[in-house]
Amino acid sequence: MDLSVIVPACNMQGYIAACLRSVTRCPREHMDMECIVVDDGSTDDTADVVHRYMERDSRIKLVTKEKGGVSDARNSGLAEAAGRYILFLDADDRLCEDAWEQIEAAVEEEYADFVAFSYITLGESGKLKAQMFPIPDVVTTDAAEAKRLMYADSALNRCWGKLFKSSIIRDNNIAFRTDLPAGEDFLFVAEYFECCSSYLLTKAMIVYHLQEGKDAMRSYSMEERLGFVNIVYDYNAAAVKRYSDNNLEAGMNVYYLKVLTNLFYEYAKEYHYNKEALAGIYKKALENEIVNRILGEVEESLIVSRIKRYEYRLLAGGNAKKIVGYYTLRAKLQRGF
């Protein structure tokens, strides 16, 4: 078996047909493919839709389980997969028209241990937008560039849009953590990445559906979200130290400053009407160990953006009221009043 496509699905009856149509475009004469849909406790007609596609295409398989979350569903898919390569695909996403040509070339030529494709976002309005990797060329095999995008950017922090060698996953006992509601994607990819010695980053393959429901973090408090940041940052910091690359380490810390400032901004959008409550949230956050650790590690001279440099000084200054004033104003300007 060349490739196993793993699709976790929970209550996706309105989306999974388009996902499966894109998968079944895989040319039978060129690639031995299976598509494993893991129904994670759906209460709608997701399984019925999958069964209809199974009748048309024997390459589609259905695994039904009690609801355990997307990480548990992906792990279940991995346990069933027989392919040399693994491709994860969300049930509300789909493959681009020319995806199979790219996948086939990557699988047949065995270009690299780590193969990542850029993607296209589909907004609620139906507008498509290419999200290409921030690299000088359309394709790169440069290891330093791959490490930069892995540890000092958000470009590689999702498991979809990548080809994983099942032998590397199996030999290193790599699995998705089921105890985390955030960052589990990144930790899986990062653990796999460390086991690779060759890399390929190339053009778009997946159409990613932007939805409000995909932002599960909104239900967690600032303290909880900083806890998730702490787990991922610790992993990143340890991995980067093993590479003994000072530039990569500095870039990683600047990236996590951006993570912090974006988080402060998100809370201003939510609590702009209650500055007192927002000040309390910010004050507690400023006392958090991970916030102080990141601020202490950042080299201000490496912050390119003047806005981010100002935000760094603002957070480092520790004045919650000033921070509230800045981020609530920014939130108002974003809303257009």
C-alpha positions as CSV (number, residue, x, y, z in Angstrom):
1,M,0.0,0.0,0.0
2,D,1.5,3.4,-1.1
3,L,-0.7,5.8,0.9
4,S,-3.2,5.9,3.8
5,V,-5.4,9.0,4.0
6,I,-6.8,9.4,7.5
7,V,-9.9,11.5,8.0
8,P,-11.2,12.1,11.5
9,A,-14.9,13.0,11.4
10,C,-17.4,14.0,14.0
11,N,-20.8,15.4,12.9
12,M,-19.5,16.3,9.4
13,Q,-22.4,15.2,7.3
14,G,-22.5,18.5,5.4
15,Y,-18.8,18.5,4.5
16,I,-17.4,15.0,4.2
17,A,-18.9,14.2,0.8
18,A,-16.7,17.0,-0.8
19,C,-13.7,15.7,1.2
20,L,-14.2,12.1,-0.1
21,R,-14.8,13.2,-3.7
22,S,-11.4,14.9,-3.6
23,V,-9.8,11.8,-2.2
24,T,-11.4,9.4,-4.7
25,R,-9.8,11.4,-7.6
26,C,-6.6,9.4,-6.7
27,P,-5.7,7.6,-10.0
28,R,-6.0,3.8,-9.4
29,E,-3.5,3.0,-12.1
30,H,-0.7,5.0,-10.5
31,M,-1.2,4.7,-6.7
32,D,-2.4,2.1,-4.2
33,M,-4.4,4.2,-1.8
34,E,-6.8,3.7,1.1
35,C,-8.9,6.3,2.8
36,I,-9.7,5.6,6.5
37,V,-12.5,7.7,7.9
38,V,-12.7,7.5,11.7
39,D,-16.2,8.4,12.9
40,D,-15.6,9.9,16.3
41,G,-19.0,9.4,17.9
42,S,-21.1,11.3,15.3
43,T,-24.7,11.8,16.1
44,D,-25.7,12.9,12.6
45,D,-25.6,11.1,9.3
46,T,-21.8,11.3,8.8
47,A,-21.5,7.5,8.7
48,D,-24.4,7.2,6.2
49,V,-22.6,9.5,3.8
50,V,-19.4,7.6,4.2
51,H,-21.2,4.3,3.5
52,R,-22.6,5.7,0.2
53,Y,-19.0,6.5,-0.9
54,M,-17.8,3.1,0.2
55,E,-20.3,1.5,-2.1
56,R,-18.8,3.5,-5.0
57,D,-15.2,3.1,-4.1
58,S,-13.8,0.1,-2.2
59,R,-10.7,2.1,-1.2
60,I,-12.8,4.0,1.5
61,K,-13.0,2.4,4.9
62,L,-14.9,3.4,8.0
63,V,-13.8,3.0,11.6
64,T,-16.5,3.8,14.1
65,K,-15.7,4.6,17.7
66,E,-17.0,6.4,20.8
67,K,-16.2,10.1,20.9
68,G,-12.7,10.6,22.2
69,G,-11.5,13.8,20.3
70,V,-9.6,14.4,17.1
71,S,-6.3,13.2,18.5
72,D,-7.8,9.9,19.6
73,A,-9.5,9.5,16.2
74,R,-6.2,10.1,14.3
75,N,-4.4,7.6,16.5
76,S,-7.2,5.1,15.7
77,G,-6.6,5.8,12.0
78,L,-2.9,5.3,12.4
79,A,-3.5,1.9,14.0
80,E,-5.5,0.8,10.9
81,A,-3.2,2.3,8.3
82,A,-1.3,0.1,5.9
83,G,0.3,2.7,3.7
84,R,4.0,3.5,3.4
85,Y,2.9,7.1,3.6
86,I,0.3,8.8,5.8
87,L,-1.8,11.9,4.9
88,F,-4.1,13.5,7.4
89,L,-7.1,15.4,6.1
90,D,-9.9,17.1,8.1
91,A,-13.4,16.1,7.1
92,D,-14.4,19.6,6.2
93,D,-11.3,20.2,4.0
94,R,-10.5,18.8,0.6
95,L,-7.5,18.2,-1.7
96,C,-6.8,20.7,-4.6
97,E,-7.5,19.7,-8.2
98,D,-3.9,18.9,-8.9
99,A,-3.1,17.4,-5.5
100,W,-2.7,13.8,-6.7
101,E,-0.1,14.7,-9.2
102,Q,2.0,16.2,-6.5
103,I,1.4,13.4,-4.0
104,E,2.2,10.7,-6.6
105,A,5.5,12.4,-7.5
106,A,6.5,12.7,-3.8
107,V,5.6,9.1,-3.0
108,E,7.2,7.6,-6.1
109,E,10.4,9.6,-6.0
110,E,10.6,9.4,-2.2
111,Y,11.9,13.0,-2.2
112,A,12.3,13.4,1.5
113,D,11.4,12.2,5.0
114,F,9.4,15.3,5.7
115,V,7.2,16.6,2.9
116,A,5.0,19.6,3.5
117,F,2.6,21.4,1.1
118,S,1.3,24.9,1.5
119,Y,-2.5,25.4,1.4
120,I,-5.4,27.5,0.3
121,T,-8.0,28.8,2.8
122,L,-11.7,28.8,2.1
123,G,-13.5,31.5,4.0
124,E,-17.2,31.5,5.1
125,S,-17.8,33.9,2.2
126,G,-16.5,31.4,-0.3
127,K,-13.3,33.4,-1.0
128,L,-10.1,31.4,-1.7
129,K,-6.7,32.6,-0.5
130,A,-3.4,31.0,-1.1
131,Q,-1.2,30.5,2.0
132,M,2.2,29.9,0.5
133,F,5.2,29.1,2.6
134,P,7.3,32.2,3.3
135,I,10.3,30.9,1.4
136,P,12.3,32.5,-1.5
137,D,11.4,29.8,-4.0
138,V,8.3,27.8,-4.8
139,V,10.1,24.6,-3.7
140,T,12.9,24.2,-1.2
141,T,14.8,21.3,0.3
142,D,16.9,23.5,2.5
143,A,17.1,22.0,6.0
144,A,17.8,25.4,7.7
145,E,14.7,26.9,6.0
146,A,12.6,23.9,7.1
147,K,13.8,24.3,10.7
148,R,13.0,28.0,10.7
149,L,9.4,27.3,9.6
150,M,9.1,24.5,12.1
151,Y,10.3,26.3,15.2
152,A,10.2,30.0,14.4
153,D,7.0,30.3,12.4
154,S,3.5,28.9,12.4
155,A,3.8,27.5,8.8
156,L,4.3,23.8,9.8
157,N,2.3,23.5,13.0
158,R,-0.6,21.4,11.6
159,C,-0.5,17.8,10.7
160,W,-2.6,18.1,7.6
161,G,-0.9,19.1,4.3
162,K,2.0,16.8,4.9
163,L,3.2,13.3,3.9
164,F,4.5,11.2,6.8
165,K,6.5,8.0,6.4
166,S,4.7,5.4,8.4
167,S,8.0,3.6,9.1
168,I,9.3,6.8,10.9
169,I,6.0,7.0,12.9
170,R,6.1,3.4,13.8
171,D,9.8,3.1,14.6
172,N,9.7,6.1,16.9
173,N,6.3,5.4,18.5
174,I,5.0,8.8,17.5
175,A,1.3,9.4,18.4
176,F,-1.0,12.3,19.0
177,R,-1.3,13.4,22.6
178,T,-4.9,12.9,23.8
179,D,-4.5,15.0,27.0
180,L,-4.2,18.3,25.2
181,P,-6.9,20.4,23.5
182,A,-4.3,22.6,21.8
183,G,-0.8,22.1,20.4
184,E,-1.3,18.4,19.9
185,D,-0.9,18.8,16.1
186,F,2.3,20.7,16.5
187,L,3.8,18.2,19.0
188,F,3.1,15.3,16.6
189,V,4.7,17.2,13.7
190,A,7.6,18.4,15.7
191,E,8.4,14.9,17.1
192,Y,8.3,13.5,13.6
193,F,10.4,16.4,12.2
194,E,13.2,15.6,14.7
195,C,13.4,12.1,13.2
196,C,13.9,13.3,9.7
197,S,17.1,14.0,7.8
198,S,15.7,15.4,4.5
199,Y,12.9,17.9,3.8
200,L,10.7,19.2,0.9
201,L,8.4,22.2,1.1
202,T,6.3,22.9,-2.0
203,K,3.1,24.2,-3.5
204,A,-0.5,24.1,-2.3
205,M,-2.3,20.8,-2.0
206,I,-5.1,21.3,0.5
207,V,-8.1,23.6,0.7
208,Y,-8.6,24.4,4.4
209,H,-12.0,25.5,5.4
210,L,-11.9,28.4,7.8
211,Q,-14.8,28.1,10.4
212,E,-15.6,29.7,13.7
213,G,-15.9,26.2,15.2
214,K,-12.3,25.3,14.4
215,D,-11.1,27.8,16.9
216,A,-11.7,25.6,20.0
217,M,-9.4,27.8,22.1
218,R,-12.1,30.4,22.7
219,S,-13.6,28.3,25.4
220,Y,-10.4,28.3,27.5
221,S,-9.2,30.9,29.9
222,M,-6.1,33.0,29.4
223,E,-4.4,31.0,32.2
224,E,-5.3,27.7,30.5
225,R,-4.1,28.9,27.1
226,L,-0.8,30.1,28.5
227,G,-0.5,26.6,30.0
228,F,-0.8,25.2,26.4
229,V,1.8,27.7,25.2
230,N,4.1,26.6,28.0
231,I,4.0,23.0,26.9
232,V,4.7,23.7,23.3
233,Y,7.3,26.3,24.1
234,D,9.2,23.8,26.4
235,Y,9.2,21.2,23.6
236,N,10.4,23.8,21.0
237,A,13.1,25.2,23.3
238,A,14.5,21.7,24.0
239,A,14.5,20.7,20.4
240,V,16.2,23.9,19.2
241,K,18.9,23.5,21.8
242,R,19.7,20.1,20.4
243,Y,20.4,21.7,17.1
244,S,22.9,24.1,18.7
245,D,21.7,26.9,16.5
246,N,21.7,30.3,18.2
247,N,20.0,32.1,15.3
248,L,17.2,29.5,15.3
249,E,16.8,29.9,19.1
250,A,16.6,33.7,18.8
251,G,14.0,33.4,16.0
252,M,12.0,31.0,18.0
253,N,11.7,33.4,20.9
254,V,10.7,36.3,18.6
255,Y,8.0,34.0,17.2
256,Y,6.6,33.2,20.7
257,L,6.5,36.9,21.5
258,K,4.1,37.1,18.6
259,V,2.1,34.2,20.1
260,L,1.8,36.2,23.3
261,T,0.9,39.5,21.7
262,N,-1.7,37.9,19.6
263,L,-3.2,36.2,22.6
264,F,-3.4,39.6,24.5
265,Y,-5.1,41.1,21.4
266,E,-7.6,38.3,21.2
267,Y,-8.8,38.9,24.8
268,A,-9.1,42.7,24.1
269,K,-11.5,41.8,21.2
270,E,-13.6,39.7,23.6
271,Y,-13.5,42.0,26.7
272,H,-13.2,45.5,25.1
273,Y,-16.5,46.4,26.8
274,N,-15.2,45.6,30.3
275,K,-11.7,47.2,30.8
276,E,-11.7,46.3,34.5
277,A,-12.1,42.6,33.8
278,L,-9.5,42.8,31.0
279,A,-7.0,44.5,33.3
280,G,-7.5,41.7,35.8
281,I,-6.9,39.1,33.1
282,Y,-3.8,40.9,31.9
283,K,-2.4,41.4,35.4
284,K,-2.6,37.7,36.1
285,A,-1.1,36.9,32.8
286,L,1.8,39.2,33.4
287,E,2.6,37.2,36.5
288,N,2.6,33.9,34.6
289,E,6.0,32.1,34.4
290,I,5.8,31.4,30.6
291,V,5.1,35.1,29.8
292,N,8.1,36.3,31.8
293,R,10.3,33.5,30.4
294,I,9.5,34.4,26.8
295,L,9.9,38.2,27.4
296,G,13.2,37.5,29.1
297,E,14.5,35.4,26.2
298,V,13.6,37.8,23.4
299,E,16.4,39.9,21.9
300,E,14.6,43.2,21.1
301,S,17.1,44.0,18.3
302,L,15.8,41.0,16.3
303,I,12.2,42.2,16.3
304,V,11.7,43.5,12.8
305,S,8.2,44.9,13.2
306,R,8.0,48.3,14.9
307,I,4.6,47.4,16.2
308,K,5.8,44.2,17.7
309,R,8.8,46.0,19.2
310,Y,6.4,48.4,20.8
311,E,4.2,45.6,22.1
312,Y,7.2,43.9,23.5
313,R,8.2,47.0,25.5
314,L,4.6,47.3,26.6
315,L,4.4,43.8,28.0
316,A,7.9,44.0,29.4
317,G,6.9,47.2,31.2
318,G,4.1,45.2,33.0
319,N,1.6,48.1,33.3
320,A,-1.8,46.3,32.9
321,K,-3.8,49.5,32.4
322,K,-1.5,50.7,29.6
323,I,-1.7,47.3,27.9
324,V,-5.5,47.4,28.2
325,G,-5.6,50.9,26.6
326,Y,-3.4,49.8,23.7
327,Y,-5.1,46.6,22.9
328,T,-8.7,47.8,23.3
329,L,-7.9,50.7,20.9
330,R,-6.4,48.3,18.4
331,A,-9.6,46.1,18.7
332,K,-11.8,49.1,18.1
333,L,-9.8,50.2,15.0
334,Q,-10.1,46.6,13.7
335,R,-13.9,46.7,14.1
336,G,-14.0,50.0,12.3
337,F,-15.2,52.4,15.0
